[in-house]
């Protein structure tokens, strides 16, 4: 079985050692390198091309947010999973903008971390349950206050399906296979969705899907 190759970027030695022990106990994972700051994480990621980078956010020098942006720009195939103590929406959306595919709080159960690594490796998106719940609760509050974003109700059922799959991290080819459509048709739906919702890129689409409660808690 081919293992998921993980690079662990974390400046606290005890945390790093604990996470490494957890990952190396899994039959489908291996830690190919460690980094104690953002610059080292970028350098080793570009040299080793791991499948997943488990990225702490608050590290000395180049922080995890900037390191995520640099890695994704140079190697889009590398999946970044943020491991952080910060649970605020601001951090979460800044990480999405930088290219991260997942967000795990350090207070999460070890099973959540393992599930997150496997999910982002498969091209999916993972949110800590507490983060997902807060986003959905915020959406429901805004709906109750009459703040539901206009435009969503104008989407067709098929466009809603496409939007949900985009929010789950699926690319056009994957969406086409899941919905038995051509890639061109998926792209047309995507264009219509963005026009109707006044969105401009994948990050905004994902943000809307999360805020609208279209994604189930992982």
DATA-V791178 format. One record per residue. N is the residue number from 1. RES is the residue in one small letter. PHI is phi in radians with two decimals (999 if undefined). PSI is psi in whole degrees, 0 to 359 (NA if undefined). NEAR is the number of other ideal C-beta (glycine too) atoms within 8 Angstrom. Layout:
n: <N	N>
res: <RES	RES>
phi: <PHI	PHI>
psi: <PSI	PSI>
near: <NEAR	NEAR>
This chain:
n: <1	2	3	4	5	6	7	8	9	10	11	12	13	14	15	16	17	18	19	20	21	22	23	24	25	26	27	28	29	30	31	32	33	34	35	36	37	38	39	40	41	42	43	44	45	46	47	48	49	50	51	52	53	54	55	56	57	58	59	60	61	62	63	64	65	66	67	68	69	70	71	72	73	74	75	76	77	78	79	80	81	82	83	84	85	86	87	88	89	90	91	92	93	94	95	96	97	98	99	100	101	102	103	104	105	106	107	108	109	110	111	112	113	114	115	116	117	118	119	120	121	122	123	124	125	126	127	128	129	130	131	132	133	134	135	136	137	138	139	140	141	142	143	144	145	146	147	148	149	150	151	152	153	154	155	156	157	158	159	160	161	162	163	164	165	166	167	168	169	170	171	172	173	174	175	176	177	178	179	180	181	182	183	184	185	186	187	188	189	190	191	192	193	194	195	196	197	198	199	200	201	202	203	204	205	206	207	208	209	210	211	212	213	214	215	216	217	218>
res: <x	x	x	x	x	x	x	x	x	x	x	x	x	x	x	x	x	x	x	x	x	x	x	x	x	x	x	x	x	x	x	x	x	x	x	x	x	x	x	x	x	x	x	x	x	x	x	x	x	x	x	x	x	x	x	x	x	x	x	x	x	x	x	x	x	x	x	x	x	x	x	x	x	x	x	x	x	x	x	x	x	x	x	x	x	x	x	x	x	x	x	x	x	x	x	x	x	x	x	x	x	x	x	x	x	x	x	x	x	x	x	x	x	x	x	x	x	x	x	x	x	x	x	x	x	x	x	x	x	x	x	x	x	x	x	x	x	x	x	x	x	x	x	x	x	x	x	x	x	x	x	x	x	x	x	x	x	x	x	x	x	x	x	x	x	x	x	x	x	x	x	x	x	x	x	x	x	x	x	x	x	x	x	x	x	x	x	x	x	x	x	x	x	x	x	x	x	x	x	x	x	x	x	x	x	x	x	x	x	x	x	x	x	x	x	x	x	x>
phi: <999	-1.32	-1.53	-1.35	-1.58	-1.99	-1.83	-1.83	-1.91	-2.78	-1.50	-1.59	-1.07	-1.09	-1.11	-1.06	-1.14	-1.15	-1.16	-1.05	-1.06	-1.08	-1.19	-1.29	-1.42	-1.58	-1.20	-1.92	-2.36	-2.55	-1.60	-1.56	-2.95	-2.20	-2.44	-1.85	-2.66	-1.12	-1.11	-1.14	-1.09	-1.12	-1.04	-1.22	-1.12	-1.24	-1.31	-1.73	0.88	-1.19	-1.29	-2.37	-1.88	-1.59	-1.97	-1.23	-1.62	-1.68	-2.15	-1.18	1.22	-1.15	-1.36	-1.12	-1.14	-1.20	-1.07	-1.05	-1.08	-1.19	-1.14	-1.15	-1.18	-1.44	-2.43	-1.05	-1.36	-1.45	-1.63	-1.90	-2.07	-1.37	-2.08	-2.57	-1.60	-1.54	-1.88	-1.39	-1.07	-1.05	-1.08	-1.03	-1.27	-1.12	-1.21	-1.05	-1.05	-1.35	2.00	-1.22	-1.85	-2.82	-2.58	-2.10	-1.38	-1.14	-1.43	-1.23	-1.19	-1.05	-1.13	-1.14	-1.09	-1.13	-1.10	-1.12	-1.05	-1.16	-1.16	-1.22	-1.08	-1.48	1.59	-1.61	-2.16	-2.24	-2.14	-0.95	-0.91	-1.15	-1.20	-1.06	-1.11	-1.14	-1.14	-1.17	-1.07	-1.11	-1.10	-1.10	-1.09	-1.19	-1.10	-1.10	-1.55	1.36	-1.80	-0.97	-1.10	-1.15	2.00	-1.06	-1.18	-1.46	-1.27	-1.29	-1.03	-1.16	-1.13	-1.14	-1.09	-1.11	-1.07	-1.08	-1.21	-1.05	-1.10	-1.46	1.64	-1.32	-1.50	-0.98	-1.09	-1.16	-1.11	-1.03	-1.19	-1.18	-1.80	0.99	-2.12	-1.41	-1.08	-1.09	-1.15	-1.07	-1.10	-1.11	-1.05	-1.06	-1.10	-1.11	-1.05	-1.13	-1.14	-1.18	-1.70	1.00	-1.91	-2.22	-2.77	-1.07	-1.07	-1.15	-1.10	-1.11	-1.05	-1.12	-1.06	-1.18	-1.10	-1.45	1.23	-1.41	-1.80	-1.35	-1.12	-1.47>
psi: <130	128	154	122	116	135	128	112	109	129	345	119	316	318	315	316	320	316	319	315	319	313	319	348	352	136	342	15	150	142	114	341	163	153	142	357	171	320	318	323	317	311	312	326	317	329	317	341	60	165	318	136	121	108	116	151	314	90	157	157	229	119	172	329	311	322	320	314	317	318	314	326	319	327	82	341	348	129	134	128	115	133	111	160	351	118	15	153	325	312	317	311	329	324	320	315	326	344	8	150	355	165	109	127	145	341	356	160	151	329	327	318	316	318	321	315	315	322	311	330	327	5	10	188	139	134	139	138	322	324	314	318	319	321	318	318	321	319	314	323	315	326	316	330	5	23	12	132	127	148	323	319	345	350	144	166	320	320	324	321	315	317	318	317	324	316	333	2	7	140	171	318	318	319	318	317	319	325	4	49	167	158	322	321	319	317	323	315	317	317	317	319	313	322	314	326	359	47	160	348	176	320	317	323	314	317	317	316	320	311	328	1	26	344	139	154	140	NA>
near: <4	2	8	11	10	15	17	13	17	14	9	7	6	6	10	13	8	8	13	11	8	11	14	9	5	8	5	7	12	9	11	8	9	10	13	11	12	15	9	10	18	13	9	11	14	10	6	10	8	12	8	15	15	13	14	14	13	9	16	6	7	11	10	15	10	10	16	16	10	10	16	12	7	7	9	6	5	13	12	16	17	14	12	14	7	7	11	6	8	6	11	12	9	9	13	11	7	12	12	12	12	14	13	14	11	8	4	11	5	7	6	12	13	12	10	13	15	10	12	17	10	6	10	10	12	14	14	12	10	9	12	14	9	10	13	10	8	10	11	9	8	9	9	6	6	5	6	7	9	5	9	11	5	5	12	5	6	8	12	11	9	14	14	11	12	15	14	9	10	10	6	9	7	10	14	13	7	8	11	5	9	6	9	6	9	14	9	8	12	12	8	9	15	12	7	10	12	7	9	5	6	6	8	10	16	13	10	14	13	13	10	9	9	9	12	4	8	10>
